[in-house]
Amino acid sequence: MNAAPNQPMEIFLIIAGISLLIFMFMPLYRVVRGPTVISRILGVNVIGTKTTILIIIIGTIYNRVEMFVDIALAYALLNFIASLAAARFFQRHKQMNPEEDT
């Protein structure tokens, strides 16, 4: 049995989620226009971190935080591993700045 919905808290969480979604566009610009590969990797990592927080907010809105925390943790772990793999790949190939290859 669920408790009565807390309307002000739900509105706050929706506004926080929309704000986070809007703030995701700033690192997205860095991913698309980044001057170096490192700045692009960092932008993707920031977007992944904000997505993890957004998943937790969605779980709080649906009153199923215990399920959404597992999803968020798995997503955060995949985000971290992908960032490490991309950084390791570009470290081995020494192509940190694609504009210098001309």
Phi and psi in degrees as a GROMACS rama.xvg file:
@    title "Ramachandran Plot"
@    xaxis  label "Phi"
@    yaxis  label "Psi"
@TYPE xy
-87.9941  148.257  ASN-2
-74.5164  167.557  ALA-3
-62.9366  140.131  ALA-4
-64.3126  138.6  PRO-5
-91.177  94.603  ASN-6
-59.2077  -48.2992  GLN-7
-63.0948  -37.688  PRO-8
-67.6713  -39.1428  MET-9
-64.5494  -40.9965  GLU-10
-64.1184  -42.1177  ILE-11
-60.9557  -43.7567  PHE-12
-66.9171  -36.4317  LEU-13
-65.8577  -43.0059  ILE-14
-64.5305  -40.7561  ILE-15
-63.4869  -40.5219  ALA-16
-65.6099  -42.0101  GLY-17
-65.9589  -39.6334  ILE-18
-62.716  -43.7561  SER-19
-61.1558  -40.2691  LEU-20
-63.2588  -39.9725  LEU-21
-67.3023  -40.6407  ILE-22
-69.0568  -12.485  PHE-23
-73.5052  -17.6075  MET-24
-74.3011  -25.313  PHE-25
-66.4375  -49.8156  MET-26
-69.6182  -24.1979  PRO-27
-63.9186  -36.9403  LEU-28
-61.3365  -41.3574  TYR-29
-66.8991  -34.1324  ARG-30
-66.8943  -41.635  VAL-31
-77.0727  -43.5547  VAL-32
-107.894  8.35318  ARG-33
-55.8684  136.223  GLY-34
-72.8076  -25.74  PRO-35
-127.212  163.916  THR-36
-67.1282  -36.0845  VAL-37
-61.8773  -42.316  ILE-38
-66.2951  -32.5855  SER-39
-69.1668  -41.9415  ARG-40
-63.2311  -42.2891  ILE-41
-63.5193  -39.5654  LEU-42
-62.4318  -42.8107  GLY-43
-64.2372  -38.4739  VAL-44
-65.1212  -40.3911  ASN-45
-65.8031  -41.1794  VAL-46
-62.6516  -40.7068  ILE-47
-64.0419  -37.7312  GLY-48
-66.9211  -42.5826  THR-49
-66.283  -33.9571  LYS-50
-65.7387  -38.8649  THR-51
-60.1381  -45.1014  THR-52
-65.3292  -38.1221  ILE-53
-63.9476  -36.984  LEU-54
-63.7022  -40.8832  ILE-55
-64.6237  -41.0334  ILE-56
-62.9289  -41.6295  ILE-57
-62.8859  -41.1035  ILE-58
-62.0527  -36.8419  GLY-59
-67.9153  -39.0506  THR-60
-64.5962  -40.3005  ILE-61
-85.4188  3.94767  TYR-62
56.8315  36.6286  ASN-63
-133.855  49.5048  ARG-64
-61.0426  -37.686  VAL-65
-59.9414  -33.9131  GLU-66
-78.5277  -42.6882  MET-67
-73.1944  -24.0499  PHE-68
-65.4839  -40.6527  VAL-69
-62.3736  -43.2127  ASP-70
-63.8939  -43.6864  ILE-71
-65.2606  -40.1897  ALA-72
-64.9034  -41.7036  LEU-73
-64.1904  -41.5611  ALA-74
-65.5215  -41.618  TYR-75
-64.4037  -40.0074  ALA-76
-65.0193  -43.0805  LEU-77
-63.5165  -38.8433  LEU-78
-62.5687  -44.316  ASN-79
-64.464  -45.5763  PHE-80
-64.7941  -40.4535  ILE-81
-64.8898  -38.8171  ALA-82
-65.0368  -42.4923  SER-83
-64.0852  -41.553  LEU-84
-65.6333  -42.1367  ALA-85
-65.8349  -42.401  ALA-86
-64.15  -41.734  ALA-87
-64.7177  -40.5999  ARG-88
-61.2668  -47.9357  PHE-89
-73.9552  -24.0253  PHE-90
-69.3818  -40.2023  GLN-91
-70.4236  -32.6081  ARG-92
-94.0653  -3.40726  HIS-93
53.2922  36.1491  LYS-94
-115.527  61.9699  GLN-95
-76.6607  -23.1169  MET-96
-132.263  102.131  ASN-97
-66.9145  -19.9593  PRO-98
-71.7571  -19.0811  GLU-99
-82.9969  -3.98758  GLU-100
-83.3822  4.16044  ASP-101
